[in-house]
Amino acid sequence: MSTSHCPILLINLASSRGRLQRCAEQLTRCGLSFERIEAVDGRKLHQEDLEEVHPTGTPGYFMPLKSTEIGCYLSHVRALQRMIELDLDHALIMEDDFELGPNFAERLGHVVAALGENHDQVRLEGEFGHYLLERKLPNGDCLVRYQHPLTRALAILWTRRGARKFLQVAHPIRRPVDVQFKHWWEGDLQISYVLPELVRVHEPSASLSTIGKRKAKGLVTRLRRLHYCLQFSLLSHLRQLPRLGLGRMARQRFRALPPPQRKGLILPS
């Protein structure tokens, strides 16, 4: 299954040459080419620039965003804009801390061939405990949907329709980009996943991330986080109901990962 018709856009900071080399070596071994998208370094943005895209007091999240989170968000927007500029039907947008799984190119080809009108994003990374089977691919992989999309932005196969949908609601920035994708109803995004996952995060690279971990410090921030999580859960269920119906939502709660999946579950944040 050829993947020559699947453009790959790799987001990479100018200062992260080691990451770029490691990613390039992996993709080259698979016979894949890519275009580098220079990431926006949020640490170098002036305060007025940050304020323009993420005004102080913008609702939608439980804590102010760090400049590095804003830079990451703008990097994904830049990649999507490049995809539209090139008039691509679909493109794989990757961050530079991935680890490719076995037979990546062949498996990616099957996913690309299965893209349909009901796809906006297909995530290549992320496994959760319960799912809805969308379809089984010829190689045995599955396209599935989760009730709550996971907090992931490592490797996303976008369709042109999905890219345009997201760009229409991308500003102002309200949340980190991976969290924003979880709020699929704000852009009416149709999000699917591949099981087993095609890529995983490269832990040594992730541990050196310039973004850092999100920690809710202080009682007020913790209470805000609790309020945000409860509100998100309620809105997510209410928005899913018309899309799935009560029967499918009930079945989704009890359908476990098939045997090939790893035992450890990745929980959404």
KACORZI-V866981 format. One record per residue. N is the residue number from 0. PSI is psi as a letter, one per 30 degrees, with the letter a starting at -180 (none if undefined). NEAR is the number of other C-alpha atoms within 8 Angstrom. Layout:
# KACORZI-V866981
N PSI NEAR
N PSI NEAR
This chain:
# KACORZI-V866981
0 j 6
1 k 7
2 g 11
3 f 6
4 g 5
5 j 10
6 k 11
7 k 11
8 j 13
9 j 12
10 k 15
11 k 13
12 k 10
13 e 7
14 f 4
15 i 8
16 e 8
17 e 6
18 e 11
19 e 10
20 e 8
21 e 8
22 e 11
23 e 8
24 e 8
25 e 10
26 e 11
27 e 9
28 f 7
29 g 8
30 g 7
31 k 10
32 l 8
33 l 9
34 k 8
35 k 8
36 j 11
37 k 9
38 l 12
39 k 9
40 j 10
41 f 11
42 f 7
43 f 5
44 k 9
45 l 6
46 e 6
47 e 6
48 e 8
49 e 12
50 e 9
51 e 7
52 f 9
53 i 11
54 k 9
55 k 6
56 g 5
57 k 8
58 l 5
59 f 6
60 l 9
61 f 8
62 l 8
63 k 7
64 k 8
65 l 7
66 e 10
67 e 11
68 e 12
69 e 14
70 e 13
71 e 15
72 e 11
73 f 10
74 e 13
75 e 11
76 e 10
77 e 9
78 e 12
79 e 10
80 e 9
81 e 8
82 e 13
83 e 11
84 e 7
85 f 6
86 h 7
87 k 9
88 e 6
89 l 11
90 k 13
91 j 12
92 k 14
93 k 13
94 l 11
95 g 11
96 h 12
97 l 13
98 j 9
99 k 9
100 l 9
101 k 5
102 h 6
103 e 11
104 e 11
105 e 10
106 e 12
107 e 10
108 e 12
109 e 12
110 e 10
111 e 9
112 f 6
113 f 7
114 k 8
115 a 5
116 f 4
117 g 6
118 k 12
119 e 13
120 k 13
121 j 12
122 k 13
123 f 12
124 k 13
125 j 11
126 k 10
127 l 11
128 f 8
129 k 11
130 l 14
131 k 11
132 k 9
133 e 8
134 l 7
135 k 9
136 l 11
137 f 6
138 g 6
139 f 6
140 l 11
141 k 12
142 k 13
143 l 13
144 k 12
145 l 12
146 e 10
147 j 7
148 k 10
149 l 10
150 i 10
151 k 8
152 g 10
153 e 11
154 j 13
155 k 12
156 j 12
157 k 13
158 l 12
159 e 13
160 e 7
161 e 13
162 e 13
163 e 9
164 e 11
165 e 10
166 f 11
167 f 8
168 g 9
169 f 8
170 k 8
171 l 8
172 k 11
173 f 11
174 l 9
175 l 12
176 e 11
177 e 9
178 e 10
179 e 10
180 f 9
181 f 10
182 h 10
183 f 11
184 f 8
185 f 7
186 g 10
187 h 7
188 k 12
189 j 10
190 k 12
191 l 12
192 l 14
193 k 15
194 k 11
195 l 9
196 k 12
197 f 14
198 l 12
199 l 11
200 k 9
201 j 9
202 e 7
203 e 6
204 e 9
205 e 9
206 f 6
207 g 6
208 k 7
209 f 5
210 e 8
211 l 5
212 l 4
213 j 4
214 k 4
215 j 8
216 k 6
217 l 6
218 e 6
219 e 6
220 e 11
221 e 10
222 e 8
223 e 10
224 e 12
225 e 8
226 e 8
227 e 10
228 e 8
229 e 8
230 e 8
231 e 9
232 e 8
233 e 8
234 e 8
235 e 12
236 e 9
237 e 8
238 e 9
239 f 10
240 e 10
241 f 7
242 e 6
243 e 9
244 l 9
245 e 7
246 e 7
247 e 9
248 e 11
249 e 8
250 e 9
251 e 12
252 f 8
253 g 7
254 j 9
255 l 7
256 k 9
257 l 5
258 e 5
259 f 5
260 l 9
261 l 6
262 e 4
263 k 4
264 k 8
265 j 8
266 k 6
267 k 7
268 none 4
